[in-house]
Amino acid sequence: MNKENQTLTMETLASLCKRRGFIFQTSEIYGGINGFWDYGPLGTELKRNIRGSWWHSVVQTRDDVVGLDSSIIMHSKTWEASGHIDGFSDPMVDCKSCKKRYRGDQLCEEQGKALQNEAGTYSLPEGIKCPACGSKDLTEPKAFNLMFKTFVGPVENDSTVAYLRPETAQGIFAQFQNVCSVARQKVPFGIAQIGKAFRNEINPRNYTFRSREFEQMELEFFIKPGSDEEWHNSWVEERLKWYESIGLPGSSLHKYVYPKDELAHYASACVDIMYDFPFGTQELEGIAARGDFDLSRHQECSGKSMAYFDQESNEKFIPHVIEPSAGVDRIALALLCNAYTEEWVAKGESSEIIPAEPGKKPPEGYEARTVMKFAPAIAPIKVAVFPLVKNKPQLLEKARGVFDKLKVCWPSFWDQTGAIGRRYRRQDEIGTPFAVTVDFDTLEDDTVTLRERDSMKQERVRIDELIGKLHGALI
Ligand code: ATP
């Protein structure tokens, strides 16, 4: 978390996100539905920037990764092969008194205990209480499969059952041979995919952090058996660098290295990249060395070979895989939390900025401002254009000319109403790094005022130098 906003609550953030158009509750007019969210105009741009930056780093700037866009509904045998039909479940616990439902492992953890799991059977330790009503009359944990079920075609029976994918990864494994035969790649190489995934989470919570519909950015990087450790370490470092490149400070990012006894039986290593959210340090991405588990299982269940022939060494093998798997929505939430800043600004010329003290009013001569300090590359809108007044056609036309030039380069915002100070504040609150004001001097000398969001510093810039200057600053 941004060290200056340690007291940020999800209520405060959600209120800004709704007010400014980052995130809305889905189907709000019907009372909403738990675990589903809609992204407004600014949230849409923010997510586009996250996806774009990930694609740029993982696919575009490498010559050993290609993309894929596979379907959300796959043959249901896929999920038998992957183990999701048998094993993709969470332990569900119900309170018999107030009927609230919980995820057993989380319930125990919050009360300083661990859910017991002996030979695949879960049980609650002594003394666990319902957080809502305090009752100890809870059901024993029952495995609840998280996949959403549906039917393909008009007939609803066992043979038409299908599942909304709970991860994008299996689409990649199932297309491994097709991609291999067209991509002109040799192992080691990767296949990347961005897309929606669905999990019927027992207890969606912490705003968008745990949702039932979310978006993943996944890479399956296929390697020669034996090179697992080296490639795993290299991807962990790559991915950490990327998080810093989008503006999350290194001091708020952590690695959780799975001890051997927490690894899935087929995995040789797993590291989670964690972020200090206001509600605790939580996972943004998991990077697992999964061996040949997935391809082997698909080979077994489909009867189709998943082997790869390595021409250099004249060997045939099933590649091992390193899987960095990240969530767009969680990254968006981390960026929103990190960007949120409250400050006090001196009124008048000096514009001195001091950090706000939580829960207090600004001292005499200062006013509060909320500013979303997104890294420029990730900010939804890059630049706003303001004509100083709206009732002078010549000025409006000049400002429109500037706006028309900028909007082809970056998402830009036009605002002609209200006092100029208020227009700046509105852009601060949505994290726009720059604002350009066109005034009467512009008509004389073709210069505009360029104002920077964080320092609030203003400078006079020639219109013909504006795009070059912004290019340099918006990387
Ligand atoms: P968790 O332990 O938090 O449930 P996970 O370990 O099951 O997550 P993975 O299966 O490794 O998650 O999924 C990869 C990534 O997909 C996660 O790191 C996260 O960013 C994202 N993700 C998974 N489940 C959700 C969810 N319910 N809501 C939003 N994002 C999710």
Residues whose N, C-alpha, C, O or C-beta is under 5 A from the ligand:
A	BS01	ATP	R199 E201 T208 F209 R210 S211 F214 Q216 E283 L284 E285 G286 S325 A326 G327 D329 R330
